[in-house]
Amino acid sequence: MNEADLYRLRRLAWAEFALLYFQKQKFPHKLRYLLIEDSLALIGEELGLETLVAHPLEPRPNLSREEYQLSEAVKFVKADFLKESLALIRKVPETDLKKDLLKTSTDVIIWSAREYPERVINSNRPALFIWTRGPARELLYAEHTAAVIGSRSASGYGLKVAGELAKVLADYSICLVSGLARGIDSTGQTAILNSGGQTIGVMGGGFEHPYPKSSYNLFNRLYQDSLVLAVFPPEERTRPWHFPERNQLIAALADELFVIEAGRNSGSLITAHAALDFGRNVWAVPGSIYKAEAYACNALISDGAAPLYDFAELRRYLERLTESTKLKGEAQHLVPRKEAQMESLLRDILLSLEEESLSLAGLISKFKIAEKDLRSILGSALVQGLLINRGGKYILTAQGISSIYST
C-alpha cells in the first residue's frame, strides 16, 4: 500500500471520529462549529498537517459569555478524547479500512485536501467534510452544473417543468445537483438519468439512512452509477437541522440554480439565498399569486432572479454558455503557466485586491488569464487564508496583506 493510500485511509478515520463525537453533542450549532474547528487544528498538529493548524475557518461565529465558558471547559475533555482516539485509530489495520472503503465505495474529502471541489472552497461557507459514495466522483469537477430544487408537494405542472428542464440540461451535458427529496428534486434527477445525463444527489443525513423512503430506488441508482454526497458521516440519521447544511452544499456546487414551486418559508428559498450569496445565477419559474407554492419563485424574481418562462430562451442561453467554455478551454492550451509565473501572478492579484474586491470574471478580465489557472491560484490562496470569498467577490485578508509586504 503506497503513501497516498495510507493518507487517504487515515484522513477518513480521523474525519469520522471528529464528526461523530461533536455532531452527537447537544451543543448550540455555532459552538459545535468552533469545537470541530479546534479539533481539526489539534488533529493537524498530531498528524503534521500544517494547513489545518494555520488556517481558521471564516467567519468564526460570536459566542455568548456562557457559550465561551462552556467551550473553554470542554477543551480539557476534548484534548484527551482526541489523543486517545488517534492512538486507537493507529492500531486499526489499514487493510481492514481498505476493505470497508472498497465494499461501500465511500470516501470523505476534508476541506483542506487537494481534491476538495473548487466551487465549494470558493464559496464563503465550505463544508468541513464532504462524504462521497458512488463511482462517478469526477462529477464533483464537472464543467457545468445546475441545481433543480422545489416543493416536496409539487403540482403536476411543477413536476412537468422539472422533468422538461432536466432533459434540457442533459442535452447540454450539464450535471444536475439536487437533494433527492420527493417532488421536484427526485423528478428532475430521475428525468436526467432517463435522458442519459448526469446528476449528483446531496443527502440530509448519512449514507446508511437514506431519506425519504420514497426515493430509495433513486438512491440505489445513484450509488451504483453516479454520485451521492453528504456532509454527515454514514451512520448519522437525517434530522431537521441537517437540511440548512445540505442546502448550502447544493448551492455551492451549482453554477446555475433553478427554483420550481416553493413556499414562503421553504428550504428552497433558503438555498436560493445561499446561491445568491455565493454569486451563482438563480432562476425561478413564475406562478400564480393566488398559489402559496408560487410565493418563493415570485419573490425571487422580484429580487432580481431570472424568470424561467420559455425553454427555447433557456436553450439559447445554455448554447452561449457552453460555447464560451469551449473557447476558454482552447485558450488554456495556448497560454501554459509555470509555477514561478503562478507565484508572481498570485502576488499581482493580491496587490490588485488590496485596492478593490473583484469577482472571478473581473479577475479574468483584468489579468487575461485562463479560468482554470486562475481557479487554481485562488483555491490555493483561500486555503492559505490570504483571501476570503463574500458574495462572489474575493477580499484580501489581514494575512494576505501581510504576505504582500513580507516578500
C-alpha positions as CSV (number, residue, x, y, z in Angstrom):
1,M,0.0,0.0,0.0
2,N,1.5,3.3,-1.0
3,E,1.7,6.6,1.0
4,A,-1.3,8.1,-0.8
5,D,-3.5,5.2,0.2
6,L,-2.4,5.4,3.8
7,Y,-3.0,9.1,4.0
8,R,-6.5,8.7,2.4
9,L,-7.4,6.0,4.9
10,R,-6.1,7.9,7.9
11,R,-8.0,11.0,6.8
12,L,-11.2,9.0,6.6
13,A,-10.7,7.7,10.1
14,W,-10.0,11.0,11.9
15,A,-12.6,12.9,10.0
16,E,-15.1,10.4,11.0
17,F,-14.4,10.3,14.7
18,A,-14.3,14.1,14.9
19,L,-17.7,14.4,13.3
20,L,-19.2,11.5,15.2
21,Y,-18.2,13.0,18.5
22,F,-19.2,16.6,18.1
23,Q,-22.3,16.1,15.9
24,K,-23.8,14.0,18.7
25,Q,-23.2,16.6,21.4
26,K,-26.1,18.8,22.3
27,F,-24.1,22.0,21.9
28,P,-25.5,25.1,20.2
29,H,-24.7,25.0,16.4
30,K,-22.2,27.8,16.4
31,L,-20.4,26.4,19.4
32,R,-20.2,23.0,17.8
33,Y,-18.8,24.7,14.7
34,L,-15.9,26.1,16.8
35,L,-15.3,22.8,18.6
36,I,-14.9,20.9,15.3
37,E,-12.6,23.6,14.0
38,D,-10.4,23.5,17.1
39,S,-10.4,19.7,16.9
40,L,-9.1,19.8,13.3
41,A,-6.3,22.0,14.4
42,L,-5.3,19.6,17.2
43,I,-5.5,16.7,14.8
44,G,-3.4,18.6,12.3
45,E,-0.7,19.0,14.9
46,E,-0.8,15.3,15.7
47,L,-0.6,14.3,12.0
48,G,1.7,17.1,10.9
49,L,-0.9,18.8,8.7
50,E,0.2,22.4,8.9
51,T,-2.7,23.7,6.8
52,L,-5.2,22.5,9.4
53,V,-3.3,24.2,12.2
54,A,-2.7,27.5,10.5
55,H,-6.0,28.3,8.7
56,P,-9.1,29.0,10.8
57,L,-12.5,28.8,9.1
58,E,-14.1,32.1,8.1
59,P,-16.2,33.6,9.6
60,R,-15.9,32.4,13.2
61,P,-19.3,32.8,14.9
62,N,-19.5,35.1,18.0
63,L,-20.2,33.2,21.3
64,S,-22.1,34.4,24.3
65,R,-20.4,34.5,27.6
66,E,-22.0,31.2,28.7
67,E,-21.1,29.5,25.4
68,Y,-17.5,30.8,25.7
69,Q,-17.2,29.4,29.2
70,L,-18.6,26.1,28.0
71,S,-16.1,25.9,25.1
72,E,-13.2,26.5,27.5
73,A,-14.4,23.8,29.8
74,V,-14.8,21.1,27.1
75,K,-11.3,21.8,25.7
76,F,-9.8,19.8,28.5
77,V,-12.1,16.8,27.8
78,K,-11.7,17.2,24.1
79,A,-7.9,17.1,24.1
80,D,-7.8,13.8,26.0
81,F,-10.5,12.4,23.8
82,L,-8.8,13.2,20.6
83,K,-5.4,11.9,21.7
84,E,-7.0,8.6,22.8
85,S,-8.9,8.4,19.5
86,L,-5.8,8.9,17.4
87,A,-4.0,6.2,19.4
88,L,-6.8,3.8,18.7
89,I,-7.0,4.7,15.0
90,R,-3.3,3.9,14.5
91,K,-3.9,0.4,15.9
92,V,-6.6,-0.4,13.3
93,P,-5.1,-2.4,10.4
94,E,-5.1,-0.3,7.3
95,T,-6.2,-3.3,5.3
96,D,-9.4,-3.5,7.3
97,L,-10.2,0.1,6.5
98,K,-9.3,-0.5,2.8
99,K,-11.8,-3.4,2.7
100,D,-14.6,-1.2,4.1
101,L,-13.9,1.5,1.6
102,L,-13.9,-0.9,-1.4
103,K,-17.1,-2.5,-0.1
104,T,-19.1,0.7,0.1
105,S,-17.3,2.9,-2.4
106,T,-17.3,5.5,0.4
107,D,-14.7,8.2,0.9
108,V,-14.5,11.6,2.6
109,I,-12.9,14.8,1.4
110,I,-11.6,17.3,4.0
111,W,-11.8,20.9,3.1
112,S,-8.0,21.4,3.0
113,A,-7.4,18.4,0.6
114,R,-6.3,19.0,-2.9
115,E,-9.3,17.1,-4.3
116,Y,-11.8,19.4,-2.5
117,P,-14.0,20.8,-5.2
118,E,-13.1,24.4,-6.1
119,R,-16.8,25.5,-6.4
120,V,-17.3,24.7,-2.7
121,I,-14.0,26.0,-1.4
122,N,-14.6,29.3,-3.3
123,S,-18.0,29.7,-1.6
124,N,-17.9,31.6,1.7
125,R,-19.2,28.6,3.8
126,P,-17.3,25.4,2.7
127,A,-18.4,22.2,4.4
128,L,-15.7,20.8,6.7
129,F,-16.2,17.3,5.2
130,I,-17.8,16.0,2.0
131,W,-18.7,12.3,2.2
132,T,-18.9,10.6,-1.2
133,R,-20.4,7.4,-2.4
134,G,-20.7,6.1,-6.0
135,P,-18.4,5.5,-8.9
136,A,-18.7,8.9,-10.6
137,R,-16.7,11.1,-8.3
138,E,-15.4,13.1,-11.3
139,L,-18.8,14.8,-11.3
140,L,-17.5,17.0,-8.5
141,Y,-15.4,18.7,-11.1
142,A,-18.0,18.8,-13.9
143,E,-17.5,21.6,-16.4
144,H,-21.1,22.9,-15.9
145,T,-23.5,22.3,-13.1
146,A,-27.1,23.3,-12.3
147,A,-29.3,22.7,-9.2
148,V,-33.0,22.0,-9.7
149,I,-35.0,22.3,-6.4
150,G,-38.5,22.9,-5.3
151,S,-41.5,21.8,-3.3
152,R,-41.9,18.2,-2.0
153,S,-45.7,18.5,-2.6
154,A,-45.4,20.0,-6.1
155,S,-48.3,20.3,-8.5
156,G,-48.5,18.3,-11.8
157,Y,-47.4,21.5,-13.6
158,G,-44.3,21.8,-11.4
159,L,-43.3,18.2,-11.9
160,K,-43.7,18.6,-15.6
161,V,-41.4,21.6,-15.7
162,A,-38.8,19.8,-13.6
163,G,-38.8,16.9,-16.0
164,E,-38.6,19.1,-19.1
165,L,-35.8,21.2,-17.5
166,A,-33.8,18.1,-16.7
167,K,-34.0,17.0,-20.3
168,V,-32.7,20.4,-21.5
169,L,-29.8,20.2,-19.1
170,A,-29.0,16.7,-20.3
171,D,-28.9,18.0,-23.9
172,Y,-26.1,20.4,-23.0
173,S,-24.1,17.9,-20.8
174,I,-24.9,19.9,-17.6
175,C,-24.7,18.0,-14.4
176,L,-27.8,18.3,-12.3
177,V,-27.4,18.7,-8.5
178,S,-30.3,18.2,-6.2
179,G,-31.4,17.0,-2.7
180,L,-33.1,13.6,-3.5
181,A,-36.3,14.8,-1.8
182,R,-39.7,13.7,-3.2
183,G,-41.4,16.1,-5.6
184,I,-39.3,18.5,-7.7
185,D,-35.9,17.1,-6.6
186,S,-36.4,13.4,-7.4
187,T,-38.4,14.1,-10.5
188,G,-35.6,16.2,-12.0
189,Q,-32.9,13.7,-11.1
190,T,-34.9,10.7,-12.4
191,A,-35.6,12.5,-15.7
192,I,-32.0,13.5,-16.3
193,L,-30.8,9.9,-15.7
194,N,-33.5,8.6,-18.1
195,S,-32.3,11.1,-20.7
196,G,-28.7,9.8,-20.4
197,G,-27.5,12.9,-18.4
198,Q,-25.6,13.2,-15.1
199,T,-26.7,14.0,-11.6
200,I,-25.3,14.4,-8.1
201,G,-27.6,13.7,-5.1
202,V,-26.9,15.6,-1.8
203,M,-28.3,13.9,1.4
204,G,-29.5,15.5,4.6
205,G,-28.1,12.6,6.6
206,G,-25.6,9.7,6.3
207,F,-25.5,7.1,3.6
208,E,-26.7,4.3,5.9
209,H,-30.1,6.0,6.4
210,P,-31.5,7.2,3.0
211,Y,-34.3,9.7,3.4
212,P,-37.1,9.8,2.3
213,K,-38.1,6.2,1.7
214,S,-39.9,7.2,-1.5
215,S,-36.5,7.9,-3.0
216,Y,-34.9,4.5,-2.2
217,N,-34.8,3.4,-5.8
218,L,-33.2,6.7,-6.8
219,F,-30.6,6.4,-4.0
220,N,-29.6,2.9,-5.2
221,R,-29.4,4.0,-8.8
222,L,-27.0,6.9,-7.9
223,Y,-25.0,4.7,-5.5
224,Q,-24.4,2.2,-8.4
225,D,-24.0,4.5,-11.4
226,S,-23.5,8.1,-10.3
227,L,-22.6,10.0,-7.1
228,V,-24.2,10.8,-3.7
229,L,-22.8,13.4,-1.3
230,A,-23.4,14.1,2.4
231,V,-22.0,16.5,5.0
232,F,-22.7,13.9,7.8
233,P,-21.0,10.5,8.4
234,P,-22.6,7.4,7.0
235,E,-24.4,6.3,10.3
236,E,-25.9,9.7,11.0
237,R,-29.7,9.7,10.7
238,T,-31.4,12.7,8.9
239,R,-32.5,15.4,11.3
240,P,-34.5,18.6,10.5
241,W,-31.5,20.8,11.5
242,H,-29.3,19.0,8.9
243,F,-31.0,20.5,5.9
244,P,-29.5,24.0,6.0
245,E,-26.0,22.5,5.7
246,R,-27.2,20.2,2.9
247,N,-28.8,23.1,1.1
248,Q,-25.6,25.2,1.4
249,L,-23.7,22.4,-0.3
250,I,-26.2,22.2,-3.1
251,A,-25.9,26.0,-3.6
252,A,-22.1,25.9,-3.6
253,L,-21.9,23.1,-6.2
254,A,-24.3,24.7,-8.7
255,D,-23.3,27.3,-11.3
256,E,-27.0,27.9,-12.1
257,L,-29.8,27.3,-9.6
258,F,-33.5,26.7,-10.7
259,V,-36.3,27.0,-8.3
260,I,-39.7,25.4,-9.3
261,E,-42.6,25.9,-6.8
262,A,-41.6,26.7,-3.3
263,G,-43.4,28.3,-0.3
264,R,-42.7,31.4,1.8
265,N,-40.5,29.7,4.4
266,S,-39.3,26.8,2.3
267,G,-35.8,25.3,2.3
268,S,-35.7,26.0,-1.4
269,L,-35.9,29.8,-0.7
270,I,-33.0,29.4,1.8
271,T,-31.0,27.5,-0.8
272,A,-31.6,30.2,-3.4
273,H,-30.5,33.0,-1.0
274,A,-27.3,31.0,-0.3
275,A,-26.7,30.6,-4.0
276,L,-27.0,34.4,-4.4
277,D,-24.5,34.9,-1.5
278,F,-22.1,32.6,-3.4
279,G,-22.5,34.6,-6.6
280,R,-24.4,32.0,-8.5
281,N,-27.1,32.6,-11.2
282,V,-30.6,32.0,-9.8
283,W,-33.6,31.3,-11.9
284,A,-37.3,30.9,-10.8
285,V,-40.4,29.7,-12.5
286,P,-43.1,32.4,-12.1
287,G,-46.5,31.3,-10.8
288,S,-50.0,32.5,-9.8
289,I,-50.1,35.0,-6.9
290,Y,-53.0,33.0,-5.6
291,K,-51.0,29.9,-5.0
292,A,-48.8,29.5,-1.9
293,E,-46.3,27.3,-3.6
294,A,-45.5,30.1,-6.1
295,Y,-44.5,32.6,-3.4
296,A,-40.8,31.9,-3.3
297,C,-40.4,32.0,-7.1
298,N,-42.3,35.2,-7.5
299,A,-40.3,36.8,-4.6
300,L,-37.0,35.7,-6.1
301,I,-37.9,37.2,-9.4
302,S,-38.9,40.4,-7.7
303,D,-35.4,40.4,-6.0
304,G,-33.6,40.0,-9.4
305,A,-33.7,36.3,-10.2
306,A,-34.0,35.4,-13.9
307,P,-37.5,34.2,-14.8
308,L,-37.7,30.8,-16.5
309,Y,-40.6,31.4,-18.8
310,D,-39.5,29.8,-22.1
311,F,-37.4,26.7,-22.7
312,A,-36.3,28.0,-26.1
313,E,-34.9,31.1,-24.5
314,L,-33.1,28.9,-21.9
315,R,-31.6,26.8,-24.7
316,R,-30.2,29.9,-26.3
317,Y,-28.6,30.9,-23.0
318,L,-27.1,27.4,-22.5
319,E,-25.8,27.4,-26.0
320,R,-23.9,30.6,-25.4
321,L,-22.7,29.3,-22.0
322,T,-21.2,26.1,-23.3
323,E,-19.7,27.7,-26.4
324,S,-18.0,30.2,-24.2
325,T,-16.4,27.4,-22.1
326,K,-15.1,25.7,-25.3
327,L,-13.3,28.9,-26.3
328,K,-11.8,29.3,-22.8
329,G,-10.7,25.7,-22.9
330,E,-8.9,26.4,-26.2
331,A,-7.2,29.4,-24.7
332,Q,-5.9,27.4,-21.8
333,H,-3.8,25.3,-24.1
334,L,-2.3,28.4,-25.8
335,V,-1.0,30.0,-22.6
336,P,0.5,27.4,-20.2
337,R,1.9,29.0,-17.0
338,K,4.9,27.6,-15.0
339,E,5.0,27.5,-11.2
340,A,7.2,30.6,-10.9
341,Q,4.8,32.5,-13.1
342,M,1.9,31.4,-10.9
343,E,3.6,32.7,-7.7
344,S,4.3,36.1,-9.4
345,L,0.7,36.3,-10.6
346,L,-0.7,35.5,-7.2
347,R,1.2,38.5,-5.8
348,D,-0.1,40.7,-8.5
349,I,-3.7,39.5,-7.8
350,L,-3.2,40.2,-4.0
351,L,-2.0,43.7,-4.8
352,S,-5.0,44.3,-7.0
353,L,-7.4,43.1,-4.4
354,E,-5.8,45.4,-1.8
355,E,-7.4,48.2,-3.9
356,E,-10.8,46.7,-4.6
357,S,-12.7,43.4,-4.3
358,L,-13.2,41.6,-7.6
359,S,-15.2,38.6,-8.9
360,L,-13.8,35.7,-10.8
361,A,-14.9,37.3,-14.0
362,G,-13.4,40.6,-13.0
363,L,-10.0,38.9,-12.3
364,I,-10.1,37.0,-15.6
365,S,-10.8,40.3,-17.5
366,K,-8.1,42.2,-15.6
367,F,-5.2,39.7,-15.8
368,K,-6.2,37.9,-19.1
369,I,-5.6,34.5,-17.5
370,A,-7.3,31.2,-18.3
371,E,-10.1,30.4,-15.9
372,K,-8.6,27.0,-14.9
373,D,-5.3,28.6,-13.9
374,L,-7.0,31.4,-12.0
375,R,-9.2,29.0,-10.1
376,S,-6.1,27.0,-9.1
377,I,-4.4,30.2,-7.8
378,L,-7.4,31.4,-5.9
379,G,-8.1,28.0,-4.4
380,S,-4.5,27.9,-3.0
381,A,-4.9,31.4,-1.7
382,L,-8.2,30.6,0.0
383,V,-6.7,27.5,1.7
384,Q,-3.7,29.6,2.9
385,G,-6.1,32.2,4.4
386,L,-4.9,35.0,2.1
387,L,-8.4,35.6,0.7
388,I,-12.0,35.0,1.5
389,N,-15.0,34.9,-0.8
390,R,-18.0,37.0,0.0
391,G,-21.0,37.2,-2.3
392,G,-18.9,36.0,-5.3
393,K,-16.1,38.6,-4.8
394,Y,-12.6,37.9,-3.5
395,I,-11.5,40.0,-0.5
396,L,-8.0,40.3,0.9
397,T,-7.5,39.2,4.5
398,A,-5.1,40.6,7.0
399,Q,-2.9,37.6,6.4
400,G,-3.0,38.3,2.7
401,I,-1.9,41.9,3.2
402,S,1.0,40.7,5.5
403,S,2.1,38.3,2.8
404,I,2.4,41.0,0.2
405,Y,4.8,43.1,2.2
406,S,6.8,40.2,3.7
407,T,8.1,39.1,0.3
